[in-house]
Amino acid sequence: LVFQDANLMPWRNVRENIALPLILQGMPRSQALQKADTWLEIVGLQGFGEALPRELSGGMAQRVAIARSLIQEPGLLLLDEPFGALDALTREKMASELLRLWQEHRTTVLMVTHSISEAILLSDRVLVLSSRPGRVVLDLAVDLPRPRDEDIRYTPEFGALARELRRAITD
């Protein structure tokens, strides 16, 4: 589970934050830290293993939180607006990172977002929920080819999906 806020342990360095779930599961510390090193590289944070959370940007902290979740090799990754607190450019970069990680590891991801563009870019399926009581008002299949990158946002197919999604939200 990855929240809007990275929720890192401020007294643990990046490497220790990533390794924490494995250590709590009883894996020997040295082995857990070695796996954390692999994930540091996967999320593009090699060289930051000894940094404390306060020394990281928001995007870097979110990558640590994602690595901390993925190090457990979950069958399902739950993301609750993980990019909501990030600036637009960092948000785009994190979306690209998530696409890359999905392409490499194929973990099933369930993500809550309020961004139409982000939902279409990252998803194979988008569910739009009504306000209270919450019910599904649209179940939209996203048939865009993979692998995806930022340029897909500028295609007519992407635009058509965005319009359909926007209509469902504003109805």
QUIURUR-V510766 format. One line per field, one symbol per residue. phi: phi as a letter, one per 40 degrees, with the letter a starting at -180 (. if undefined). psi: psi as a letter, one per 20 degrees, with the letter a starting at -180 (. if undefined). burial: # if it has 24 or more other C-alpha atoms within 12 Angstrom, else .. A space follows every 50 residues. Layout:
phi=???
psi=???
burial=???
This chain:
phi=.bcdccfccccbcddccccddccccgcddccccccccccdcdcgbdgbdc ccdccbccccccccccccccccfccabbbbfcbdcccdcccccccccccc ccdcbfccbbbcabccccccdcbbabbbbccdccacbabbcbcccbcbbd cccbccccccccccccdcccc
psi=pprgphlqohiqrgghggighhghijqpghgghghhhghgggjkkqijhi qqhijqrghghhhgggghghhilqhppponlijhjqrgghggghgggggg gghhikpppoppqjoggggggiqippppqrapppqpipnopokqqqqqrh hhhjqhggggggggggghhi.
burial=#########...###########........##.######.####..##. #.#..#.###############....#.#.####.#....#########. ##.....######.##########.###...........#.#.#...### .#.....#..##.##......
